[in-house]
């Protein structure tokens, strides 16, 4: 009878535990400033205020110890261009408010430790990939890492990954 009770309790509690912890496929990154695969407002570009857009993390897995965020432009003539590198973001961070620093910032290809908005050197449509990583540890890496160094560091610690893509095109004057 005791074994039966334990098994019964297990069957009742297990679904609650599974439902309470979102899986890696539920992890999302969204913005109230733009939808996925749509235009990034000028305010968040070098032609505007050059401030980071507001971002929200949704369904962060429960075992996450830290978050990392990168923003890059794979359409840059020079090759993938890094616009923002942030790591060791608290897993309790539900939202990044515009123009704020949510964690430890790495070195962007602008040579700065801050967000650098879309600023294409040509008039083609560019895609800006905002990637969020839920990690099973805090990253211990050298100070001022680049995009490549952070991407390498997150590989062995990623529980879940998601992305949000925004577009921007510099129009001729």
Secondary structure in CASP SS format (residue, H / E / C, confidence):
PFRMAT SS
TARGET T0000
AUTHOR 0000-0000-0000
METHOD secondary structure of the structure
MODEL  1
X C 1.00
X H 1.00
X H 1.00
X H 1.00
X H 1.00
X H 1.00
X H 1.00
X H 1.00
X H 1.00
X H 1.00
X H 1.00
X H 1.00
X H 1.00
X H 1.00
X H 1.00
X H 1.00
X H 1.00
X H 1.00
X H 1.00
X H 1.00
X C 1.00
X C 1.00
X C 1.00
X H 1.00
X H 1.00
X H 1.00
X C 1.00
X E 1.00
X E 1.00
X E 1.00
X C 1.00
X C 1.00
X C 1.00
X C 1.00
X C 1.00
X C 1.00
X C 1.00
X E 1.00
X E 1.00
X C 1.00
X C 1.00
X H 1.00
X H 1.00
X H 1.00
X E 1.00
X C 1.00
X C 1.00
X C 1.00
X C 1.00
X C 1.00
X C 1.00
X C 1.00
X C 1.00
X C 1.00
X E 1.00
X E 1.00
X E 1.00
X E 1.00
X C 1.00
X C 1.00
X C 1.00
X C 1.00
X C 1.00
X C 1.00
X C 1.00
X E 1.00
X E 1.00
X E 1.00
X E 1.00
X E 1.00
X E 1.00
X E 1.00
X E 1.00
X C 1.00
X C 1.00
X C 1.00
X C 1.00
X C 1.00
X C 1.00
X C 1.00
X E 1.00
X E 1.00
X E 1.00
X E 1.00
X E 1.00
X E 1.00
X E 1.00
X E 1.00
X E 1.00
X C 1.00
X C 1.00
X C 1.00
X C 1.00
X C 1.00
X E 1.00
X E 1.00
X C 1.00
X C 1.00
X C 1.00
X C 1.00
X C 1.00
X C 1.00
X C 1.00
X E 1.00
X E 1.00
X C 1.00
X C 1.00
X C 1.00
X C 1.00
X C 1.00
X C 1.00
X C 1.00
X C 1.00
X C 1.00
X C 1.00
X C 1.00
X C 1.00
X E 1.00
X C 1.00
X C 1.00
X C 1.00
X C 1.00
X C 1.00
X C 1.00
X C 1.00
X E 1.00
X E 1.00
X E 1.00
X E 1.00
X E 1.00
X E 1.00
X E 1.00
X E 1.00
X E 1.00
X E 1.00
X C 1.00
X C 1.00
X C 1.00
X C 1.00
X C 1.00
X C 1.00
X C 1.00
X C 1.00
X C 1.00
X C 1.00
X C 1.00
X H 1.00
X H 1.00
X H 1.00
X H 1.00
X H 1.00
X H 1.00
X H 1.00
X H 1.00
X H 1.00
X C 1.00
X C 1.00
X E 1.00
X E 1.00
X E 1.00
X E 1.00
X E 1.00
X E 1.00
X E 1.00
X E 1.00
X E 1.00
X E 1.00
X E 1.00
X C 1.00
X C 1.00
X C 1.00
X C 1.00
X C 1.00
END
